[in-house]
């Protein structure tokens, strides 16, 4: 399944003006800040959001939220998948995108991604 391009565009709009790098990965479109994946329009549908690992259980109580599972590793603390009609609400989407960006803003900047792997969002002034 390809990622939801409309959802990706809405996320892109919420992140405009920030130094975002977009990169296709896991069948979806990831949005990286400071070299860290903050949120992604998932190839499996919905939004993949990086969250504080200590808040994972709490955030799973929210409508549309479920555990993010990575293959045989099972559920991954610090990641939540958000799906369904809840993402149709702009305020709900903004809240989840905000959680993802807040989570990575406190992390040390990652080293540059290998050449050609990721590119700044075109025409949005993103710089690395």
N, CA, C and O atoms as a DFTB+ gen file, in Angstrom:
512 C
 N C O
     1  1       0.835      -1.176       0.000
     2  2       0.000       0.000       0.000
     3  2       0.880       1.239       0.000
     4  3       1.827       1.320       0.783
     5  1       0.593       2.185      -0.846
     6  2       1.333       3.433      -0.885
     7  2       0.812       4.359       0.213
     8  3      -0.327       4.227       0.661
     9  1       1.647       5.286       0.635
    10  2       1.219       6.224       1.673
    11  2       0.162       7.179       1.133
    12  3       0.041       7.366      -0.078
    13  1      -0.587       7.770       2.022
    14  2      -1.652       8.705       1.700
    15  2      -1.025      10.061       1.371
    16  3      -0.536      10.758       2.260
    17  1      -1.043      10.424       0.098
    18  2      -0.400      11.664      -0.335
    19  2      -1.092      12.902       0.225
    20  3      -0.438      13.912       0.487
    21  1      -2.396      12.833       0.409
    22  2      -3.113      13.969       0.997
    23  2      -2.679      14.169       2.449
    24  3      -2.465      15.299       2.888
    25  1      -2.552      13.077       3.186
    26  2      -2.074      13.157       4.567
    27  2      -0.656      13.731       4.597
    28  3      -0.348      14.585       5.428
    29  1       0.196      13.268       3.701
    30  2       1.575      13.773       3.639
    31  2       1.583      15.274       3.359
    32  3       2.389      16.001       3.940
    33  1       0.720      15.741       2.500
    34  2       0.652      17.168       2.188
    35  2       0.194      17.967       3.404
    36  3       0.698      19.063       3.649
    37  1      -0.742      17.436       4.155
    38  2      -1.210      18.121       5.367
    39  2      -0.106      18.190       6.416
    40  3       0.058      19.209       7.087
    41  1       0.656      17.098       6.554
    42  2       1.793      17.103       7.479
    43  2       2.831      18.115       7.005
    44  3       3.367      18.881       7.806
    45  1       3.110      18.117       5.725
    46  2       4.068      19.050       5.134
    47  2       3.669      20.495       5.452
    48  3       4.522      21.311       5.803
    49  1       2.394      20.807       5.332
    50  2       1.910      22.161       5.620
    51  2       2.122      22.510       7.100
    52  3       2.482      23.640       7.430
    53  1       1.898      21.546       7.974
    54  2       2.097      21.798       9.405
    55  2       3.565      22.036       9.744
    56  3       3.877      22.733      10.709
    57  1       4.456      21.465       8.959
    58  2       5.889      21.585       9.220
    59  2       6.557      22.680       8.390
    60  3       7.775      22.849       8.456
    61  1       5.777      23.420       7.617
    62  2       6.371      24.447       6.749
    63  2       7.135      25.464       7.588
    64  3       6.720      25.830       8.688
    65  1       8.244      25.903       7.045
    66  2       9.083      26.860       7.735
    67  2      10.093      26.225       8.681
    68  3      10.911      26.924       9.279
    69  1      10.041      24.925       8.816
    70  2      10.984      24.219       9.676
    71  2      11.994      23.488       8.801
    72  3      11.694      23.185       7.646
    73  1      13.170      23.202       9.317
    74  2      14.200      22.514       8.523
    75  2      13.909      21.020       8.390
    76  3      14.592      20.182       8.979
    77  1      12.897      20.712       7.616
    78  2      12.438      19.332       7.450
    79  2      13.106      18.685       6.248
    80  3      13.281      19.312       5.203
    81  1      13.471      17.441       6.410
    82  2      13.956      16.635       5.301
    83  2      12.950      15.506       5.123
    84  3      12.598      14.815       6.079
    85  1      12.498      15.331       3.905
    86  2      11.573      14.246       3.592
    87  2      12.358      13.098       2.981
    88  3      13.253      13.296       2.160
    89  1      11.999      11.893       3.402
    90  2      12.694      10.725       2.867
    91  2      11.707       9.573       2.779
    92  3      10.990       9.271       3.733
    93  1      11.686       8.939       1.618
    94  2      10.849       7.748       1.468
    95  2      11.511       6.604       2.214
    96  3      12.689       6.304       2.014
    97  1      10.727       5.971       3.078
    98  2      11.230       4.792       3.783
    99  2      10.053       3.986       4.307
   100  3       8.985       4.532       4.582
   101  1      10.254       2.711       4.438
   102  2       9.230       1.790       4.931
   103  2       7.939       1.884       4.124
   104  3       6.860       1.663       4.675
   105  1       8.019       2.203       2.841
   106  2       6.828       2.316       2.000
   107  2       6.043       3.582       2.235
   108  3       4.954       3.746       1.687
   109  1       6.574       4.475       3.038
   110  2       5.879       5.722       3.344
   111  2       6.774       6.919       3.087
   112  3       7.804       6.817       2.420
   113  1       6.363       8.055       3.628
   114  2       7.142       9.281       3.490
   115  2       7.440       9.799       4.888
   116  3       6.537      10.212       5.615
   117  1       8.721       9.772       5.256
   118  2       9.159      10.190       6.583
   119  2       9.531      11.670       6.563
   120  3      10.046      12.196       5.576
   121  1       9.252      12.317       7.689
   122  2       9.614      13.721       7.885
   123  2      10.635      13.759       9.015
   124  3      10.332      13.428      10.161
   125  1      11.858      14.173       8.663
   126  2      12.957      14.186       9.613
   127  2      13.298      15.613      10.017
   128  3      13.330      16.520       9.186
   129  1      13.549      15.793      11.299
   130  2      14.031      17.059      11.843
   131  2      15.330      16.765      12.558
   132  3      15.410      15.834      13.360
   133  1      16.352      17.558      12.269
   134  2      17.657      17.377      12.916
   135  2      18.185      15.959      12.717
   136  3      18.951      15.455      13.538
   137  1      17.770      15.316      11.619
   138  2      18.237      13.982      11.286
   139  2      17.445      12.855      11.925
   140  3      17.773      11.684      11.732
   141  1      16.407      13.189      12.684
   142  2      15.602      12.180      13.367
   143  2      14.210      12.107      12.756
   144  3      13.603      13.134      12.449
   145  1      13.713      10.901      12.584
   146  2      12.369      10.711      12.072
   147  2      11.378      11.143      13.160
   148  3      11.376      10.588      14.258
   149  1      10.542      12.132      12.848
   150  2       9.557      12.642      13.810
   151  2       8.181      12.039      13.544
   152  3       7.519      11.547      14.458
   153  1       7.764      12.083      12.290
   154  2       6.476      11.525      11.874
   155  2       6.631      10.989      10.459
   156  3       7.569      11.344       9.746
   157  1       5.699      10.130      10.063
   158  2       5.721       9.608       8.696
   159  2       4.302       9.284       8.263
   160  3       3.494       8.773       9.040
   161  1       4.020       9.593       7.009
   162  2       2.799       9.095       6.382
   163  2       3.144       7.656       6.030
   164  3       3.959       7.393       5.146
   165  1       2.517       6.744       6.729
   166  2       2.899       5.341       6.657
   167  2       2.403       4.650       5.393
   168  3       1.302       4.920       4.912
   169  1       3.221       3.769       4.872
   170  2       2.824       2.955       3.733
   171  2       1.756       1.936       4.107
   172  3       1.108       1.359       3.233
   173  1       1.574       1.715       5.405
   174  2       0.530       0.808       5.891
   175  2      -0.743       1.557       6.267
   176  3      -1.695       0.969       6.781
   177  1      -0.748       2.843       6.007
   178  2      -1.906       3.675       6.327
   179  2      -1.702       4.466       7.598
   180  3      -1.061       4.000       8.540
   181  1      -2.239       5.638       7.620
   182  2      -2.170       6.480       8.804
   183  2      -0.827       7.146       9.003
   184  3      -0.036       7.306       8.074
   185  1      -0.602       7.523      10.235
   186  2       0.572       8.297      10.614
   187  2       1.385       7.512      11.632
   188  3       0.836       6.940      12.573
   189  1       2.687       7.493      11.435
   190  2       3.605       6.899      12.384
   191  2       4.229       8.069      13.145
   192  3       4.765       8.988      12.525
   193  1       4.167       8.049      14.477
   194  2       4.601       9.193      15.283
   195  2       5.616       8.752      16.326
   196  3       5.414       7.766      17.035
   197  1       6.705       9.495      16.405
   198  2       7.689       9.238      17.458
   199  2       7.225       9.967      18.707
   200  3       6.884      11.148      18.652
   201  1       7.212       9.269      19.822
   202  2       6.754       9.858      21.079
   203  2       7.727       9.521      22.200
   204  3       8.578       8.643      22.054
   205  1       7.596      10.216      23.303
   206  2       8.392       9.926      24.486
   207  2       8.084       8.486      24.903
   208  3       6.923       8.166      25.159
   209  1       9.082       7.617      24.977
   210  2       8.821       6.217      25.334
   211  2       8.072       6.059      26.650
   212  3       7.295       5.118      26.813
   213  1       8.298       6.970      27.586
   214  2       7.612       6.890      28.869
   215  2       6.130       7.238      28.769
   216  3       5.372       6.975      29.704
   217  1       5.705       7.825      27.649
   218  2       4.295       8.191      27.465
   219  2       3.578       7.274      26.482
   220  3       2.398       7.482      26.201
   221  1       4.259       6.275      25.960
   222  2       3.664       5.408      24.949
   223  2       2.345       4.808      25.420
   224  3       1.339       4.917      24.718
   225  1       2.326       4.186      26.578
   226  2       1.114       3.529      27.084
   227  2      -0.027       4.527      27.235
   228  3      -1.167       4.235      26.874
   229  1       0.279       5.693      27.763
   230  2      -0.734       6.747      27.932
   231  2      -1.317       7.182      26.590
   232  3      -2.532       7.325      26.457
   233  1      -0.460       7.391      25.601
   234  2      -0.916       7.872      24.295
   235  2      -1.693       6.810      23.527
   236  3      -2.505       7.134      22.661
   237  1      -1.443       5.538      23.845
   238  2      -2.200       4.471      23.186
   239  2      -3.672       4.476      23.581
   240  3      -4.481       3.802      22.944
   241  1      -4.024       5.214      24.606
   242  2      -5.423       5.335      25.039
   243  2      -6.209       6.306      24.156
   244  3      -7.439       6.333      24.210
   245  1      -5.518       7.092      23.354
   246  2      -6.182       8.092      22.529
   247  2      -6.869       7.446      21.323
   248  3      -6.401       6.429      20.813
   249  1      -7.977       8.037      20.869
   250  2      -8.697       7.486      19.709
   251  2      -7.786       7.363      18.484
   252  3      -7.036       8.284      18.158
   253  1      -7.865       6.231      17.823
   254  2      -7.103       5.998      16.599
   255  2      -5.673       5.553      16.809
   256  3      -4.991       5.193      15.850
   257  1      -5.203       5.569      18.055
   258  2      -3.811       5.216      18.344
   259  2      -3.673       3.721      18.578
   260  3      -4.529       3.096      19.205
   261  1      -2.587       3.156      18.069
   262  2      -2.294       1.745      18.297
   263  2      -0.779       1.568      18.353
   264  3      -0.015       2.457      17.975
   265  1      -0.370       0.403      18.832
   266  2       1.050       0.122      18.905
   267  2       1.643       0.087      17.508
   268  3       1.013      -0.386      16.562
   269  1       2.849       0.589      17.393
   270  2       3.578       0.474      16.140
   271  2       4.419      -0.783      16.244
   272  3       5.245      -0.921      17.146
   273  1       4.203      -1.688      15.321
   274  2       4.952      -2.937      15.334
   275  2       5.929      -2.966      14.173
   276  3       5.592      -2.636      13.036
   277  1       7.147      -3.371      14.493
   278  2       8.179      -3.452      13.473
   279  2       8.540      -4.914      13.261
   280  3       9.394      -5.476      13.947
   281  1       7.863      -5.508      12.292
   282  2       8.146      -6.889      11.928
   283  2       8.136      -7.831      13.104
   284  3       7.220      -7.807      13.925
   285  1       9.141      -8.650      13.184
   286  2       9.237      -9.661      14.242
   287  2       9.585      -9.069      15.597
   288  3       9.459      -9.736      16.623
   289  1      10.018      -7.828      15.601
   290  2      10.370      -7.187      16.869
   291  2       9.132      -6.886      17.702
   292  3       9.233      -6.684      18.912
   293  1       7.986      -6.854      17.077
   294  2       6.755      -6.552      17.807
   295  2       6.601      -5.072      18.070
   296  3       7.162      -4.237      17.361
   297  1       5.831      -4.757      19.101
   298  2       5.559      -3.360      19.438
   299  2       6.847      -2.649      19.846
   300  3       7.703      -3.215      20.526
   301  1       6.959      -1.405      19.415
   302  2       8.147      -0.609      19.694
   303  2       7.757       0.560      20.589
   304  3       6.983       1.427      20.183
   305  1       8.288       0.583      21.798
   306  2       8.041       1.725      22.691
   307  2       8.607       2.969      22.062
   308  3       9.678       2.937      21.455
   309  1       7.887       4.073      22.206
   310  2       8.362       5.329      21.652
   311  2       7.817       5.598      20.261
   312  3       8.150       6.609      19.643
   313  1       6.975       4.692      19.765
   314  2       6.360       4.872      18.446
   315  2       4.885       4.508      18.538
   316  3       4.525       3.521      19.179
   317  1       4.039       5.295      17.904
   318  2       2.602       5.068      17.886
   319  2       2.121       5.198      16.452
   320  3       2.585       6.061      15.707
   321  1       1.189       4.335      16.069
   322  2       0.530       4.452      14.767
   323  2      -0.838       5.073      15.028
   324  3      -1.570       4.641      15.919
   325  1      -1.171       6.088      14.240
   326  2      -2.474       6.741      14.364
   327  2      -3.192       6.566      13.035
   328  3      -2.677       6.947      11.984
   329  1      -4.381       5.989      13.091
   330  2      -5.130       5.722      11.861
   331  2      -6.586       6.117      12.033
   332  3      -7.046       6.469      13.119
   333  1      -7.267       6.043      10.942
   334  2      -8.706       6.237      10.968
   335  2      -9.139       7.676      10.781
   336  3      -8.357       8.564      10.441
   337  1     -10.404       7.855      11.017
   338  2     -11.028       9.152      10.782
   339  2     -10.527      10.236      11.725
   340  3     -10.719      11.421      11.452
   341  1      -9.887       9.856      12.828
   342  2      -9.385      10.886      13.745
   343  2      -8.418      11.828      13.034
   344  3      -8.310      13.000      13.393
   345  1      -7.715      11.316      12.026
   346  2      -6.745      12.148      11.303
   347  2      -7.409      13.129      10.343
   348  3      -6.742      14.010       9.801
   349  1      -8.718      12.987      10.128
   350  2      -9.436      13.954       9.295
   351  2      -9.556      15.300       9.996
   352  3      -9.742      16.327       9.344
   353  1      -9.451      15.298      11.313
   354  2      -9.550      16.511      12.121
   355  2      -8.180      17.204      12.124
   356  3      -7.200      16.638      12.607
   357  1      -8.114      18.418      11.589
   358  2      -6.837      19.133      11.499
   359  2      -6.185      19.350      12.857
   360  3      -4.962      19.282      12.978
   361  1      -6.996      19.610      13.879
   362  2      -6.434      19.844      15.214
   363  2      -5.809      18.569      15.774
   364  3      -4.761      18.626      16.417
   365  1      -6.437      17.431      15.539
   366  2      -5.890      16.152      16.010
   367  2      -4.586      15.850      15.280
   368  3      -3.605      15.443      15.902
   369  1      -4.571      16.046      13.978
   370  2      -3.343      15.824      13.207
   371  2      -2.236      16.735      13.718
   372  3      -1.105      16.288      13.908
   373  1      -2.550      18.004      13.942
   374  2      -1.544      18.956      14.429
   375  2      -0.998      18.526      15.792
   376  3       0.195      18.677      16.057
   377  1      -1.854      18.000      16.646
   378  2      -1.409      17.532      17.957
   379  2      -0.417      16.386      17.813
   380  3       0.628      16.386      18.464
   381  1      -0.731      15.413      16.969
   382  2       0.171      14.272      16.784
   383  2       1.477      14.702      16.133
   384  3       2.544      14.246      16.544
   385  1       1.419      15.567      15.129
   386  2       2.647      16.047      14.489
   387  2       3.475      16.825      15.515
   388  3       4.700      16.711      15.543
   389  1       2.814      17.603      16.343
   390  2       3.511      18.335      17.397
   391  2       4.204      17.417      18.384
   392  3       5.308      17.711      18.842
   393  1       3.568      16.315      18.711
   394  2       4.187      15.345      19.623
   395  2       5.445      14.753      19.001
   396  3       6.465      14.600      19.673
   397  1       5.369      14.423      17.721
   398  2       6.521      13.851      17.044
   399  2       7.681      14.820      16.964
   400  3       8.830      14.445      17.196
   401  1       7.383      16.067      16.634
   402  2       8.463      17.051      16.516
   403  2       9.043      17.390      17.888
   404  3      10.254      17.562      18.021
   405  1       8.191      17.486      18.907
   406  2       8.683      17.784      20.259
   407  2       9.619      16.681      20.745
   408  3      10.601      16.949      21.437
   409  1       9.313      15.463      20.385
   410  2      10.124      14.329      20.815
   411  2      11.542      14.403      20.242
   412  3      12.505      14.097      20.944
   413  1      11.677      14.795      19.007
   414  2      13.014      14.807      18.388
   415  2      13.768      16.110      18.621
   416  3      14.989      16.143      18.469
   417  1      13.073      17.181      18.985
   418  2      13.760      18.462      19.180
   419  2      14.774      18.410      20.318
   420  3      15.758      19.149      20.303
   421  1      14.547      17.554      21.293
   422  2      15.481      17.449      22.405
   423  2      16.635      16.495      22.158
   424  3      17.527      16.371      22.998
   425  1      16.631      15.826      21.027
   426  2      17.698      14.869      20.720
   427  2      18.877      15.566      20.054
   428  3      18.686      16.574      19.375
   429  1      20.088      15.053      20.232
   430  2      21.240      15.653      19.547
   431  2      21.088      15.475      18.041
   432  3      20.545      14.478      17.565
   433  1      21.576      16.452      17.316
   434  2      21.461      16.381      15.856
   435  2      22.210      15.167      15.331
   436  3      23.329      14.874      15.754
   437  1      21.565      14.462      14.395
   438  2      22.179      13.292      13.768
   439  2      23.188      13.746      12.722
   440  3      23.080      14.838      12.163
   441  1      24.157      12.897      12.474
   442  2      25.111      13.158      11.404
   443  2      24.366      13.212      10.082
   444  3      23.262      12.682       9.955
   445  1      24.970      13.846       9.115
   446  2      24.341      13.982       7.801
   447  2      23.977      12.612       7.231
   448  3      24.707      11.635       7.395
   449  1      22.847      12.573       6.571
   450  2      22.390      11.356       5.914
   451  2      23.253      11.140       4.680
   452  3      23.717      12.100       4.066
   453  1      23.471       9.871       4.315
   454  2      24.329       9.603       3.156
   455  2      23.853      10.390       1.940
   456  3      22.655      10.615       1.768
   457  1      24.762      10.790       1.128
   458  2      24.488      11.628      -0.031
   459  2      23.422      11.012      -0.927
   460  3      23.503       9.843      -1.303
   461  1      22.431      11.818      -1.259
   462  2      21.380      11.398      -2.170
   463  2      20.234      10.664      -1.508
   464  3      19.227      10.402      -2.166
   465  1      20.342      10.320      -0.234
   466  2      19.288       9.553       0.424
   467  2      18.102      10.420       0.820
   468  3      16.953       9.982       0.746
   469  1      18.378      11.635       1.234
   470  2      17.288      12.516       1.656
   471  2      17.534      13.905       1.086
   472  3      18.674      14.328       0.894
   473  1      16.461      14.582       0.826
   474  2      16.571      15.923       0.269
   475  2      15.650      16.853       1.035
   476  3      14.563      16.448       1.447
   477  1      16.074      18.103       1.234
   478  2      15.176      19.054       1.874
   479  2      13.899      19.200       1.053
   480  3      13.902      19.036      -0.167
   481  1      12.829      19.507       1.738
   482  2      11.559      19.727       1.069
   483  2      11.737      20.873       0.086
   484  3      12.132      21.964       0.497
   485  1      11.458      20.666      -1.206
   486  2      11.655      21.710      -2.200
   487  2      10.723      22.894      -1.972
   488  3       9.583      22.727      -1.540
   489  1      11.216      24.069      -2.263
   490  2      10.493      25.335      -2.256
   491  2       9.883      25.686      -0.910
   492  3       8.947      26.484      -0.846
   493  1      10.390      25.109       0.153
   494  2       9.869      25.464       1.470
   495  2      10.987      26.019       2.350
   496  3      10.811      26.189       3.556
   497  1      12.123      26.295       1.743
   498  2      13.222      26.912       2.452
   499  2      13.951      26.002       3.424
   500  3      14.716      26.484       4.259
   501  1      13.733      24.716       3.336
   502  2      14.389      23.792       4.259
   503  2      15.866      23.686       3.899
   504  3      16.229      23.552       2.731
   505  1      16.689      23.747       4.901
   506  2      18.135      23.631       4.709
   507  2      18.666      22.650       5.740
   508  3      18.123      22.537       6.839
   509  1      19.719      21.948       5.387
   510  2      20.392      21.054       6.344
   511  2      21.695      21.663       6.737
   512  3      22.431      21.084       7.536
